[in-house]
Amino acid sequence: MKQSDVLIRPYVTEKSMNHMSGTPTQAYKDGNRIEFIVNRNASKQQIKTVFEERFEVKVDKVWVRIQKDGKHAIIKLAEGYSAEDVGSRVGVI
């Protein structure tokens, strides 16, 4: 699978926006996350690797869930990196 095929598009809802933003102390406890629709065949490790290379950040953890509209990946960034910054680069904010 090509790297360009892993991340399809950002997934934006009010809840996902709340997880992205917050004060620095909140952001690193339960925030600092961004959500993407990803390829159904992509593994967590592939998602992590492609995300780190594409946005030049470090990923702390990846959660996935499959819904009707596709496979969702919730990506928590490592301390020192900002989900809001990544969100502004992809046009979410």
PDB file with one MODEL, atoms N, CA, C and O in Angstrom:
MODEL        1
ATOM      1  N   MET A   1       0.846  -1.184   0.000  1.00  0.00           N
ATOM      2  CA  MET A   1       0.000   0.000   0.000  1.00  0.00           C
ATOM      3  C   MET A   1       0.886   1.240   0.000  1.00  0.00           C
ATOM      4  O   MET A   1       1.832   1.341   0.782  1.00  0.00           O
ATOM      5  N   LYS A   2       0.573   2.171  -0.876  1.00  0.00           N
ATOM      6  CA  LYS A   2       1.324   3.424  -0.960  1.00  0.00           C
ATOM      7  C   LYS A   2       1.034   4.296   0.251  1.00  0.00           C
ATOM      8  O   LYS A   2      -0.032   4.200   0.859  1.00  0.00           O
ATOM      9  N   GLN A   3       1.992   5.147   0.593  1.00  0.00           N
ATOM     10  CA  GLN A   3       1.791   6.056   1.728  1.00  0.00           C
ATOM     11  C   GLN A   3       0.643   7.012   1.476  1.00  0.00           C
ATOM     12  O   GLN A   3      -0.071   7.382   2.408  1.00  0.00           O
ATOM     13  N   SER A   4       0.456   7.416   0.228  1.00  0.00           N
ATOM     14  CA  SER A   4      -0.621   8.365  -0.080  1.00  0.00           C
ATOM     15  C   SER A   4      -1.999   7.735   0.040  1.00  0.00           C
ATOM     16  O   SER A   4      -3.001   8.450   0.079  1.00  0.00           O
ATOM     17  N   ASP A   5      -2.069   6.403   0.100  1.00  0.00           N
ATOM     18  CA  ASP A   5      -3.350   5.710   0.205  1.00  0.00           C
ATOM     19  C   ASP A   5      -3.791   5.483   1.653  1.00  0.00           C
ATOM     20  O   ASP A   5      -4.933   5.080   1.877  1.00  0.00           O
ATOM     21  N   VAL A   6      -2.940   5.723   2.624  1.00  0.00           N
ATOM     22  CA  VAL A   6      -3.265   5.411   4.022  1.00  0.00           C
ATOM     23  C   VAL A   6      -4.203   6.455   4.622  1.00  0.00           C
ATOM     24  O   VAL A   6      -5.298   6.110   5.066  1.00  0.00           O
ATOM     25  N   LEU A   7      -3.797   7.722   4.642  1.00  0.00           N
ATOM     26  CA  LEU A   7      -4.626   8.792   5.200  1.00  0.00           C
ATOM     27  C   LEU A   7      -5.541   9.330   4.103  1.00  0.00           C
ATOM     28  O   LEU A   7      -5.066   9.824   3.080  1.00  0.00           O
ATOM     29  N   ILE A   8      -6.850   9.235   4.317  1.00  0.00           N
ATOM     30  CA  ILE A   8      -7.787   9.686   3.291  1.00  0.00           C
ATOM     31  C   ILE A   8      -8.166  11.142   3.498  1.00  0.00           C
ATOM     32  O   ILE A   8      -7.977  11.965   2.601  1.00  0.00           O
ATOM     33  N   ARG A   9      -8.702  11.474   4.678  1.00  0.00           N
ATOM     34  CA  ARG A   9      -9.089  12.856   4.954  1.00  0.00           C
ATOM     35  C   ARG A   9      -9.271  13.031   6.456  1.00  0.00           C
ATOM     36  O   ARG A   9      -9.513  12.057   7.170  1.00  0.00           O
ATOM     37  N   PRO A  10      -9.157  14.282   6.946  1.00  0.00           N
ATOM     38  CA  PRO A  10      -9.431  14.526   8.365  1.00  0.00           C
ATOM     39  C   PRO A  10     -10.929  14.388   8.633  1.00  0.00           C
ATOM     40  O   PRO A  10     -11.753  14.666   7.762  1.00  0.00           O
ATOM     41  N   TYR A  11     -11.267  13.962   9.834  1.00  0.00           N
ATOM     42  CA  TYR A  11     -12.656  13.816  10.242  1.00  0.00           C
ATOM     43  C   TYR A  11     -12.931  14.891  11.280  1.00  0.00           C
ATOM     44  O   TYR A  11     -12.307  14.917  12.341  1.00  0.00           O
ATOM     45  N   VAL A  12     -13.869  15.775  10.969  1.00  0.00           N
ATOM     46  CA  VAL A  12     -14.107  16.932  11.828  1.00  0.00           C
ATOM     47  C   VAL A  12     -15.525  16.903  12.383  1.00  0.00           C
ATOM     48  O   VAL A  12     -16.501  16.917  11.632  1.00  0.00           O
ATOM     49  N   THR A  13     -15.622  16.864  13.702  1.00  0.00           N
ATOM     50  CA  THR A  13     -16.877  17.025  14.423  1.00  0.00           C
ATOM     51  C   THR A  13     -16.588  17.950  15.604  1.00  0.00           C
ATOM     52  O   THR A  13     -15.436  18.298  15.865  1.00  0.00           O
ATOM     53  N   GLU A  14     -17.628  18.338  16.300  1.00  0.00           N
ATOM     54  CA  GLU A  14     -17.422  19.186  17.473  1.00  0.00           C
ATOM     55  C   GLU A  14     -16.571  18.465  18.514  1.00  0.00           C
ATOM     56  O   GLU A  14     -15.698  19.068  19.138  1.00  0.00           O
ATOM     57  N   LYS A  15     -16.827  17.186  18.697  1.00  0.00           N
ATOM     58  CA  LYS A  15     -16.073  16.408  19.676  1.00  0.00           C
ATOM     59  C   LYS A  15     -14.596  16.292  19.270  1.00  0.00           C
ATOM     60  O   LYS A  15     -13.707  16.433  20.109  1.00  0.00           O
ATOM     61  N   SER A  16     -14.342  16.035  17.987  1.00  0.00           N
ATOM     62  CA  SER A  16     -12.949  15.922  17.552  1.00  0.00           C
ATOM     63  C   SER A  16     -12.221  17.257  17.673  1.00  0.00           C
ATOM     64  O   SER A  16     -11.024  17.289  17.958  1.00  0.00           O
ATOM     65  N   MET A  17     -12.934  18.354  17.458  1.00  0.00           N
ATOM     66  CA  MET A  17     -12.326  19.677  17.630  1.00  0.00           C
ATOM     67  C   MET A  17     -11.988  19.933  19.097  1.00  0.00           C
ATOM     68  O   MET A  17     -10.958  20.536  19.396  1.00  0.00           O
ATOM     69  N   ASN A  18     -12.844  19.481  20.014  1.00  0.00           N
ATOM     70  CA  ASN A  18     -12.568  19.649  21.444  1.00  0.00           C
ATOM     71  C   ASN A  18     -11.345  18.846  21.872  1.00  0.00           C
ATOM     72  O   ASN A  18     -10.583  19.295  22.728  1.00  0.00           O
ATOM     73  N   HIS A  19     -11.148  17.677  21.294  1.00  0.00           N
ATOM     74  CA  HIS A  19      -9.973  16.871  21.624  1.00  0.00           C
ATOM     75  C   HIS A  19      -8.695  17.484  21.068  1.00  0.00           C
ATOM     76  O   HIS A  19      -7.605  17.244  21.587  1.00  0.00           O
ATOM     77  N   MET A  20      -8.836  18.274  20.014  1.00  0.00           N
ATOM     78  CA  MET A  20      -7.676  18.888  19.387  1.00  0.00           C
ATOM     79  C   MET A  20      -7.187  20.084  20.188  1.00  0.00           C
ATOM     80  O   MET A  20      -5.981  20.287  20.329  1.00  0.00           O
ATOM     81  N   SER A  21      -8.109  20.872  20.709  1.00  0.00           N
ATOM     82  CA  SER A  21      -7.726  22.128  21.350  1.00  0.00           C
ATOM     83  C   SER A  21      -7.768  22.010  22.865  1.00  0.00           C
ATOM     84  O   SER A  21      -8.096  20.957  23.413  1.00  0.00           O
ATOM     85  N   GLY A  22      -7.443  23.071  23.508  1.00  0.00           N
ATOM     86  CA  GLY A  22      -7.456  23.126  24.965  1.00  0.00           C
ATOM     87  C   GLY A  22      -6.214  23.807  25.475  1.00  0.00           C
ATOM     88  O   GLY A  22      -5.293  24.112  24.717  1.00  0.00           O
ATOM     89  N   THR A  23      -6.199  24.039  26.753  1.00  0.00           N
ATOM     90  CA  THR A  23      -5.008  24.629  27.359  1.00  0.00           C
ATOM     91  C   THR A  23      -3.901  23.590  27.359  1.00  0.00           C
ATOM     92  O   THR A  23      -4.192  22.396  27.288  1.00  0.00           O
ATOM     93  N   PRO A  24      -2.648  24.000  27.436  1.00  0.00           N
ATOM     94  CA  PRO A  24      -1.554  23.026  27.369  1.00  0.00           C
ATOM     95  C   PRO A  24      -1.653  21.902  28.395  1.00  0.00           C
ATOM     96  O   PRO A  24      -1.289  20.766  28.091  1.00  0.00           O
ATOM     97  N   THR A  25      -2.132  22.188  29.592  1.00  0.00           N
ATOM     98  CA  THR A  25      -2.244  21.111  30.582  1.00  0.00           C
ATOM     99  C   THR A  25      -3.358  20.149  30.210  1.00  0.00           C
ATOM    100  O   THR A  25      -3.211  18.942  30.403  1.00  0.00           O
ATOM    101  N   GLN A  26      -4.468  20.650  29.682  1.00  0.00           N
ATOM    102  CA  GLN A  26      -5.554  19.779  29.244  1.00  0.00           C
ATOM    103  C   GLN A  26      -5.160  19.015  27.986  1.00  0.00           C
ATOM    104  O   GLN A  26      -5.486  17.836  27.847  1.00  0.00           O
ATOM    105  N   ALA A  27      -4.467  19.673  27.079  1.00  0.00           N
ATOM    106  CA  ALA A  27      -4.156  19.069  25.787  1.00  0.00           C
ATOM    107  C   ALA A  27      -3.325  17.804  25.947  1.00  0.00           C
ATOM    108  O   ALA A  27      -3.491  16.858  25.177  1.00  0.00           O
ATOM    109  N   TYR A  28      -2.447  17.770  26.918  1.00  0.00           N
ATOM    110  CA  TYR A  28      -1.590  16.610  27.052  1.00  0.00           C
ATOM    111  C   TYR A  28      -2.188  15.540  27.953  1.00  0.00           C
ATOM    112  O   TYR A  28      -1.658  14.430  28.013  1.00  0.00           O
ATOM    113  N   LYS A  29      -3.279  15.843  28.657  1.00  0.00           N
ATOM    114  CA  LYS A  29      -3.917  14.823  29.481  1.00  0.00           C
ATOM    115  C   LYS A  29      -4.971  14.065  28.698  1.00  0.00           C
ATOM    116  O   LYS A  29      -4.901  12.840  28.600  1.00  0.00           O
ATOM    117  N   ASP A  30      -5.942  14.760  28.140  1.00  0.00           N
ATOM    118  CA  ASP A  30      -6.984  14.054  27.404  1.00  0.00           C
ATOM    119  C   ASP A  30      -7.227  14.647  26.027  1.00  0.00           C
ATOM    120  O   ASP A  30      -8.193  14.275  25.361  1.00  0.00           O
ATOM    121  N   GLY A  31      -6.393  15.539  25.597  1.00  0.00           N
ATOM    122  CA  GLY A  31      -6.550  16.167  24.296  1.00  0.00           C
ATOM    123  C   GLY A  31      -5.359  15.883  23.413  1.00  0.00           C
ATOM    124  O   GLY A  31      -4.755  14.813  23.488  1.00  0.00           O
ATOM    125  N   ASN A  32      -5.027  16.846  22.578  1.00  0.00           N
ATOM    126  CA  ASN A  32      -3.910  16.757  21.644  1.00  0.00           C
ATOM    127  C   ASN A  32      -4.077  15.580  20.686  1.00  0.00           C
ATOM    128  O   ASN A  32      -3.118  14.884  20.353  1.00  0.00           O
ATOM    129  N   ARG A  33      -5.317  15.380  20.253  1.00  0.00           N
ATOM    130  CA  ARG A  33      -5.634  14.290  19.338  1.00  0.00           C
ATOM    131  C   ARG A  33      -6.250  14.845  18.066  1.00  0.00           C
ATOM    132  O   ARG A  33      -6.899  15.891  18.078  1.00  0.00           O
ATOM    133  N   ILE A  34      -6.041  14.136  16.979  1.00  0.00           N
ATOM    134  CA  ILE A  34      -6.655  14.498  15.706  1.00  0.00           C
ATOM    135  C   ILE A  34      -7.195  13.213  15.084  1.00  0.00           C
ATOM    136  O   ILE A  34      -6.617  12.139  15.253  1.00  0.00           O
ATOM    137  N   GLU A  35      -8.300  13.334  14.368  1.00  0.00           N
ATOM    138  CA  GLU A  35      -8.964  12.153  13.823  1.00  0.00           C
ATOM    139  C   GLU A  35      -8.955  12.198  12.301  1.00  0.00           C
ATOM    140  O   GLU A  35      -9.206  13.239  11.694  1.00  0.00           O
ATOM    141  N   PHE A  36      -8.661  11.049  11.694  1.00  0.00           N
ATOM    142  CA  PHE A  36      -8.635  10.912  10.243  1.00  0.00           C
ATOM    143  C   PHE A  36      -9.436   9.693   9.816  1.00  0.00           C
ATOM    144  O   PHE A  36      -9.516   8.703  10.544  1.00  0.00           O
ATOM    145  N   ILE A  37     -10.031   9.773   8.625  1.00  0.00           N
ATOM    146  CA  ILE A  37     -10.568   8.593   7.963  1.00  0.00           C
ATOM    147  C   ILE A  37      -9.379   7.978   7.233  1.00  0.00           C
ATOM    148  O   ILE A  37      -8.655   8.670   6.519  1.00  0.00           O
ATOM    149  N   VAL A  38      -9.183   6.674   7.416  1.00  0.00           N
ATOM    150  CA  VAL A  38      -8.027   6.000   6.827  1.00  0.00           C
ATOM    151  C   VAL A  38      -8.481   4.806   5.994  1.00  0.00           C
ATOM    152  O   VAL A  38      -9.643   4.401   6.049  1.00  0.00           O
ATOM    153  N   ASN A  39      -7.567   4.258   5.235  1.00  0.00           N
ATOM    154  CA  ASN A  39      -7.832   3.074   4.433  1.00  0.00           C
ATOM    155  C   ASN A  39      -8.170   1.901   5.356  1.00  0.00           C
ATOM    156  O   ASN A  39      -7.521   1.708   6.384  1.00  0.00           O
ATOM    157  N   ARG A  40      -9.181   1.127   4.987  1.00  0.00           N
ATOM    158  CA  ARG A  40      -9.609   0.000   5.830  1.00  0.00           C
ATOM    159  C   ARG A  40      -8.516  -1.040   6.037  1.00  0.00           C
ATOM    160  O   ARG A  40      -8.510  -1.724   7.060  1.00  0.00           O
ATOM    161  N   ASN A  41      -7.607  -1.172   5.107  1.00  0.00           N
ATOM    162  CA  ASN A  41      -6.552  -2.179   5.202  1.00  0.00           C
ATOM    163  C   ASN A  41      -5.305  -1.681   5.929  1.00  0.00           C
ATOM    164  O   ASN A  41      -4.354  -2.441   6.113  1.00  0.00           O
ATOM    165  N   ALA A  42      -5.297  -0.424   6.339  1.00  0.00           N
ATOM    166  CA  ALA A  42      -4.125   0.151   7.013  1.00  0.00           C
ATOM    167  C   ALA A  42      -4.057  -0.315   8.463  1.00  0.00           C
ATOM    168  O   ALA A  42      -5.061  -0.322   9.175  1.00  0.00           O
ATOM    169  N   SER A  43      -2.862  -0.704   8.885  1.00  0.00           N
ATOM    170  CA  SER A  43      -2.655  -1.098  10.279  1.00  0.00           C
ATOM    171  C   SER A  43      -2.323   0.130  11.121  1.00  0.00           C
ATOM    172  O   SER A  43      -2.037   1.201  10.588  1.00  0.00           O
ATOM    173  N   LYS A  44      -2.364  -0.037  12.437  1.00  0.00           N
ATOM    174  CA  LYS A  44      -2.025   1.076  13.331  1.00  0.00           C
ATOM    175  C   LYS A  44      -0.587   1.535  13.089  1.00  0.00           C
ATOM    176  O   LYS A  44      -0.309   2.734  13.091  1.00  0.00           O
ATOM    177  N   GLN A  45       0.317   0.593  12.881  1.00  0.00           N
ATOM    178  CA  GLN A  45       1.717   0.937  12.663  1.00  0.00           C
ATOM    179  C   GLN A  45       1.891   1.703  11.358  1.00  0.00           C
ATOM    180  O   GLN A  45       2.663   2.661  11.310  1.00  0.00           O
ATOM    181  N   GLN A  46       1.195   1.306  10.305  1.00  0.00           N
ATOM    182  CA  GLN A  46       1.270   2.034   9.038  1.00  0.00           C
ATOM    183  C   GLN A  46       0.736   3.451   9.202  1.00  0.00           C
ATOM    184  O   GLN A  46       1.335   4.401   8.698  1.00  0.00           O
ATOM    185  N   ILE A  47      -0.382   3.599   9.902  1.00  0.00           N
ATOM    186  CA  ILE A  47      -0.971   4.914  10.130  1.00  0.00           C
ATOM    187  C   ILE A  47       0.016   5.804  10.881  1.00  0.00           C
ATOM    188  O   ILE A  47       0.232   6.958  10.512  1.00  0.00           O
ATOM    189  N   LYS A  48       0.610   5.256  11.935  1.00  0.00           N
ATOM    190  CA  LYS A  48       1.576   6.011  12.747  1.00  0.00           C
ATOM    191  C   LYS A  48       2.773   6.451  11.902  1.00  0.00           C
ATOM    192  O   LYS A  48       3.168   7.616  11.948  1.00  0.00           O
ATOM    193  N   THR A  49       3.343   5.539  11.141  1.00  0.00           N
ATOM    194  CA  THR A  49       4.528   5.838  10.333  1.00  0.00           C
ATOM    195  C   THR A  49       4.233   6.900   9.282  1.00  0.00           C
ATOM    196  O   THR A  49       4.997   7.854   9.132  1.00  0.00           O
ATOM    197  N   VAL A  50       3.136   6.741   8.558  1.00  0.00           N
ATOM    198  CA  VAL A  50       2.786   7.699   7.498  1.00  0.00           C
ATOM    199  C   VAL A  50       2.485   9.065   8.094  1.00  0.00           C
ATOM    200  O   VAL A  50       2.912  10.081   7.548  1.00  0.00           O
ATOM    201  N   PHE A  51       1.751   9.107   9.214  1.00  0.00           N
ATOM    202  CA  PHE A  51       1.407  10.377   9.847  1.00  0.00           C
ATOM    203  C   PHE A  51       2.657  11.113  10.305  1.00  0.00           C
ATOM    204  O   PHE A  51       2.783  12.318  10.090  1.00  0.00           O
ATOM    205  N   GLU A  52       3.597  10.383  10.944  1.00  0.00           N
ATOM    206  CA  GLU A  52       4.836  11.009  11.418  1.00  0.00           C
ATOM    207  C   GLU A  52       5.664  11.567  10.261  1.00  0.00           C
ATOM    208  O   GLU A  52       6.218  12.662  10.368  1.00  0.00           O
ATOM    209  N   GLU A  53       5.752  10.830   9.166  1.00  0.00           N
ATOM    210  CA  GLU A  53       6.534  11.294   8.023  1.00  0.00           C
ATOM    211  C   GLU A  53       5.869  12.469   7.319  1.00  0.00           C
ATOM    212  O   GLU A  53       6.542  13.415   6.909  1.00  0.00           O
ATOM    213  N   ARG A  54       4.558  12.409   7.180  1.00  0.00           N
ATOM    214  CA  ARG A  54       3.845  13.446   6.417  1.00  0.00           C
ATOM    215  C   ARG A  54       3.799  14.784   7.149  1.00  0.00           C
ATOM    216  O   ARG A  54       3.949  15.838   6.532  1.00  0.00           O
ATOM    217  N   PHE A  55       3.590  14.742   8.474  1.00  0.00           N
ATOM    218  CA  PHE A  55       3.426  15.986   9.235  1.00  0.00           C
ATOM    219  C   PHE A  55       4.621  16.337  10.106  1.00  0.00           C
ATOM    220  O   PHE A  55       4.584  17.347  10.809  1.00  0.00           O
ATOM    221  N   GLU A  56       5.683  15.534  10.083  1.00  0.00           N
ATOM    222  CA  GLU A  56       6.913  15.766  10.834  1.00  0.00           C
ATOM    223  C   GLU A  56       6.641  15.973  12.320  1.00  0.00           C
ATOM    224  O   GLU A  56       7.105  16.941  12.923  1.00  0.00           O
ATOM    225  N   VAL A  57       5.879  15.044  12.898  1.00  0.00           N
ATOM    226  CA  VAL A  57       5.567  15.041  14.323  1.00  0.00           C
ATOM    227  C   VAL A  57       5.807  13.637  14.864  1.00  0.00           C
ATOM    228  O   VAL A  57       6.039  12.701  14.100  1.00  0.00           O
ATOM    229  N   LYS A  58       5.749  13.498  16.180  1.00  0.00           N
ATOM    230  CA  LYS A  58       5.845  12.190  16.819  1.00  0.00           C
ATOM    231  C   LYS A  58       4.457  11.801  17.328  1.00  0.00           C
ATOM    232  O   LYS A  58       3.748  12.621  17.911  1.00  0.00           O
ATOM    233  N   VAL A  59       4.083  10.554  17.102  1.00  0.00           N
ATOM    234  CA  VAL A  59       2.785  10.039  17.521  1.00  0.00           C
ATOM    235  C   VAL A  59       2.970   9.216  18.785  1.00  0.00           C
ATOM    236  O   VAL A  59       3.859   8.368  18.862  1.00  0.00           O
ATOM    237  N   ASP A  60       2.126   9.474  19.771  1.00  0.00           N
ATOM    238  CA  ASP A  60       2.174   8.736  21.027  1.00  0.00           C
ATOM    239  C   ASP A  60       1.377   7.444  20.927  1.00  0.00           C
ATOM    240  O   ASP A  60       1.858   6.386  21.331  1.00  0.00           O
ATOM    241  N   LYS A  61       0.150   7.523  20.385  1.00  0.00           N
ATOM    242  CA  LYS A  61      -0.710   6.346  20.324  1.00  0.00           C
ATOM    243  C   LYS A  61      -1.737   6.507  19.210  1.00  0.00           C
ATOM    244  O   LYS A  61      -2.119   7.623  18.861  1.00  0.00           O
ATOM    245  N   VAL A  62      -2.177   5.381  18.658  1.00  0.00           N
ATOM    246  CA  VAL A  62      -3.202   5.374  17.612  1.00  0.00           C
ATOM    247  C   VAL A  62      -4.310   4.422  18.026  1.00  0.00           C
ATOM    248  O   VAL A  62      -4.054   3.267  18.367  1.00  0.00           O
ATOM    249  N   TRP A  63      -5.544   4.913  17.992  1.00  0.00           N
ATOM    250  CA  TRP A  63      -6.725   4.082  18.200  1.00  0.00           C
ATOM    251  C   TRP A  63      -7.474   4.020  16.881  1.00  0.00           C
ATOM    252  O   TRP A  63      -7.466   4.992  16.125  1.00  0.00           O
ATOM    253  N   VAL A  64      -8.119   2.903  16.589  1.00  0.00           N
ATOM    254  CA  VAL A  64      -8.924   2.803  15.366  1.00  0.00           C
ATOM    255  C   VAL A  64     -10.296   2.244  15.711  1.00  0.00           C
ATOM    256  O   VAL A  64     -10.467   1.494  16.672  1.00  0.00           O
ATOM    257  N   ARG A  65     -11.271   2.638  14.888  1.00  0.00           N
ATOM    258  CA  ARG A  65     -12.615   2.073  14.986  1.00  0.00           C
ATOM    259  C   ARG A  65     -13.216   2.079  13.594  1.00  0.00           C
ATOM    260  O   ARG A  65     -12.936   2.969  12.791  1.00  0.00           O
ATOM    261  N   ILE A  66     -14.032   1.095  13.317  1.00  0.00           N
ATOM    262  CA  ILE A  66     -14.660   1.000  12.011  1.00  0.00           C
ATOM    263  C   ILE A  66     -16.123   1.381  12.149  1.00  0.00           C
ATOM    264  O   ILE A  66     -16.848   0.845  12.987  1.00  0.00           O
ATOM    265  N   GLN A  67     -16.547   2.328  11.302  1.00  0.00           N
ATOM    266  CA  GLN A  67     -17.929   2.787  11.286  1.00  0.00           C
ATOM    267  C   GLN A  67     -18.463   2.691   9.866  1.00  0.00           C
ATOM    268  O   GLN A  67     -17.749   2.281   8.952  1.00  0.00           O
ATOM    269  N   LYS A  68     -19.702   3.066   9.690  1.00  0.00           N
ATOM    270  CA  LYS A  68     -20.328   2.992   8.370  1.00  0.00           C
ATOM    271  C   LYS A  68     -19.595   3.830   7.326  1.00  0.00           C
ATOM    272  O   LYS A  68     -19.486   3.435   6.165  1.00  0.00           O
ATOM    273  N   ASP A  69     -19.094   4.989   7.750  1.00  0.00           N
ATOM    274  CA  ASP A  69     -18.433   5.874   6.793  1.00  0.00           C
ATOM    275  C   ASP A  69     -16.951   5.573   6.604  1.00  0.00           C
ATOM    276  O   ASP A  69     -16.272   6.311   5.890  1.00  0.00           O
ATOM    277  N   GLY A  70     -16.429   4.522   7.214  1.00  0.00           N
ATOM    278  CA  GLY A  70     -15.040   4.124   7.008  1.00  0.00           C
ATOM    279  C   GLY A  70     -14.309   3.847   8.303  1.00  0.00           C
ATOM    280  O   GLY A  70     -14.899   3.855   9.383  1.00  0.00           O
ATOM    281  N   LYS A  71     -13.034   3.606   8.180  1.00  0.00           N
ATOM    282  CA  LYS A  71     -12.182   3.334   9.329  1.00  0.00           C
ATOM    283  C   LYS A  71     -11.648   4.650   9.856  1.00  0.00           C
ATOM    284  O   LYS A  71     -11.054   5.428   9.110  1.00  0.00           O
ATOM    285  N   HIS A  72     -11.858   4.905  11.144  1.00  0.00           N
ATOM    286  CA  HIS A  72     -11.423   6.130  11.790  1.00  0.00           C
ATOM    287  C   HIS A  72     -10.167   5.842  12.613  1.00  0.00           C
ATOM    288  O   HIS A  72     -10.091   4.837  13.319  1.00  0.00           O
ATOM    289  N   ALA A  73      -9.189   6.734  12.512  1.00  0.00           N
ATOM    290  CA  ALA A  73      -7.985   6.648  13.327  1.00  0.00           C
ATOM    291  C   ALA A  73      -7.906   7.889  14.195  1.00  0.00           C
ATOM    292  O   ALA A  73      -7.881   9.011  13.689  1.00  0.00           O
ATOM    293  N   ILE A  74      -7.868   7.683  15.512  1.00  0.00           N
ATOM    294  CA  ILE A  74      -7.662   8.788  16.449  1.00  0.00           C
ATOM    295  C   ILE A  74      -6.181   8.756  16.798  1.00  0.00           C
ATOM    296  O   ILE A  74      -5.676   7.770  17.333  1.00  0.00           O
ATOM    297  N   ILE A  75      -5.501   9.839  16.490  1.00  0.00           N
ATOM    298  CA  ILE A  75      -4.051   9.895  16.621  1.00  0.00           C
ATOM    299  C   ILE A  75      -3.690  10.887  17.716  1.00  0.00           C
ATOM    300  O   ILE A  75      -3.965  12.082  17.607  1.00  0.00           O
ATOM    301  N   LYS A  76      -3.067  10.370  18.777  1.00  0.00           N
ATOM    302  CA  LYS A  76      -2.615  11.231  19.870  1.00  0.00           C
ATOM    303  C   LYS A  76      -1.151  11.566  19.644  1.00  0.00           C
ATOM    304  O   LYS A  76      -0.311  10.678  19.495  1.00  0.00           O
ATOM    305  N   LEU A  77      -0.857  12.859  19.622  1.00  0.00           N
ATOM    306  CA  LEU A  77       0.511  13.304  19.387  1.00  0.00           C
ATOM    307  C   LEU A  77       1.319  13.287  20.682  1.00  0.00           C
ATOM    308  O   LEU A  77       0.771  13.448  21.773  1.00  0.00           O
ATOM    309  N   ALA A  78       2.600  13.093  20.548  1.00  0.00           N
ATOM    310  CA  ALA A  78       3.505  13.075  21.697  1.00  0.00           C
ATOM    311  C   ALA A  78       3.610  14.471  22.288  1.00  0.00           C
ATOM    312  O   ALA A  78       3.317  15.469  21.629  1.00  0.00           O
ATOM    313  N   GLU A  79       4.031  14.519  23.536  1.00  0.00           N
ATOM    314  CA  GLU A  79       4.198  15.801  24.219  1.00  0.00           C
ATOM    315  C   GLU A  79       5.212  16.654  23.469  1.00  0.00           C
ATOM    316  O   GLU A  79       6.258  16.172  23.036  1.00  0.00           O
ATOM    317  N   GLY A  80       4.878  17.926  23.326  1.00  0.00           N
ATOM    318  CA  GLY A  80       5.743  18.831  22.591  1.00  0.00           C
ATOM    319  C   GLY A  80       5.267  19.104  21.179  1.00  0.00           C
ATOM    320  O   GLY A  80       5.794  19.992  20.509  1.00  0.00           O
ATOM    321  N   TYR A  81       4.277  18.355  20.716  1.00  0.00           N
ATOM    322  CA  TYR A  81       3.706  18.562  19.386  1.00  0.00           C
ATOM    323  C   TYR A  81       2.241  18.951  19.543  1.00  0.00           C
ATOM    324  O   TYR A  81       1.589  18.543  20.504  1.00  0.00           O
ATOM    325  N   SER A  82       1.727  19.730  18.613  1.00  0.00           N
ATOM    326  CA  SER A  82       0.387  20.280  18.742  1.00  0.00           C
ATOM    327  C   SER A  82      -0.550  19.750  17.658  1.00  0.00           C
ATOM    328  O   SER A  82      -0.250  19.844  16.468  1.00  0.00           O
ATOM    329  N   ALA A  83      -1.681  19.196  18.078  1.00  0.00           N
ATOM    330  CA  ALA A  83      -2.705  18.749  17.134  1.00  0.00           C
ATOM    331  C   ALA A  83      -3.335  19.948  16.437  1.00  0.00           C
ATOM    332  O   ALA A  83      -3.757  19.844  15.285  1.00  0.00           O
ATOM    333  N   GLU A  84      -3.402  21.078  17.118  1.00  0.00           N
ATOM    334  CA  GLU A  84      -3.944  22.296  16.485  1.00  0.00           C
ATOM    335  C   GLU A  84      -3.060  22.732  15.321  1.00  0.00           C
ATOM    336  O   GLU A  84      -3.565  23.194  14.298  1.00  0.00           O
ATOM    337  N   ASP A  85      -1.759  22.590  15.470  1.00  0.00           N
ATOM    338  CA  ASP A  85      -0.830  22.948  14.401  1.00  0.00           C
ATOM    339  C   ASP A  85      -1.058  22.046  13.177  1.00  0.00           C
ATOM    340  O   ASP A  85      -1.122  22.530  12.047  1.00  0.00           O
ATOM    341  N   VAL A  86      -1.177  20.757  13.409  1.00  0.00           N
ATOM    342  CA  VAL A  86      -1.437  19.814  12.320  1.00  0.00           C
ATOM    343  C   VAL A  86      -2.800  20.114  11.701  1.00  0.00           C
ATOM    344  O   VAL A  86      -2.945  20.083  10.479  1.00  0.00           O
ATOM    345  N   GLY A  87      -3.786  20.400  12.525  1.00  0.00           N
ATOM    346  CA  GLY A  87      -5.115  20.729  12.042  1.00  0.00           C
ATOM    347  C   GLY A  87      -5.120  21.962  11.158  1.00  0.00           C
ATOM    348  O   GLY A  87      -5.838  22.011  10.160  1.00  0.00           O
ATOM    349  N   SER A  88      -4.330  22.948  11.516  1.00  0.00           N
ATOM    350  CA  SER A  88      -4.271  24.164  10.685  1.00  0.00           C
ATOM    351  C   SER A  88      -3.561  23.876   9.363  1.00  0.00           C
ATOM    352  O   SER A  88      -3.885  24.500   8.353  1.00  0.00           O
ATOM    353  N   ARG A  89      -2.610  22.957   9.342  1.00  0.00           N
ATOM    354  CA  ARG A  89      -1.924  22.604   8.102  1.00  0.00           C
ATOM    355  C   ARG A  89      -2.823  21.860   7.124  1.00  0.00           C
ATOM    356  O   ARG A  89      -2.666  22.004   5.912  1.00  0.00           O
ATOM    357  N   VAL A  90      -3.775  21.056   7.638  1.00  0.00           N
ATOM    358  CA  VAL A  90      -4.673  20.308   6.744  1.00  0.00           C
ATOM    359  C   VAL A  90      -5.980  21.059   6.486  1.00  0.00           C
ATOM    360  O   VAL A  90      -6.829  20.582   5.732  1.00  0.00           O
ATOM    361  N   GLY A  91      -6.148  22.235   7.108  1.00  0.00           N
ATOM    362  CA  GLY A  91      -7.324  23.051   6.835  1.00  0.00           C
ATOM    363  C   GLY A  91      -8.505  22.774   7.724  1.00  0.00           C
ATOM    364  O   GLY A  91      -9.623  23.160   7.383  1.00  0.00           O
ATOM    365  N   VAL A  92      -8.307  22.120   8.854  1.00  0.00           N
ATOM    366  CA  VAL A  92      -9.394  21.839   9.783  1.00  0.00           C
ATOM    367  C   VAL A  92      -9.746  23.083  10.585  1.00  0.00           C
ATOM    368  O   VAL A  92     -10.920  23.356  10.835  1.00  0.00           O
ATOM    369  N   ILE A  93      -8.736  23.832  10.985  1.00  0.00           N
ATOM    370  CA  ILE A  93      -8.957  25.029  11.805  1.00  0.00           C
ATOM    371  C   ILE A  93      -8.872  26.250  10.923  1.00  0.00           C
ATOM    372  O   ILE A  93      -9.027  27.372  11.405  1.00  0.00           O
TER     373      ILE A  93
ENDMDL
END
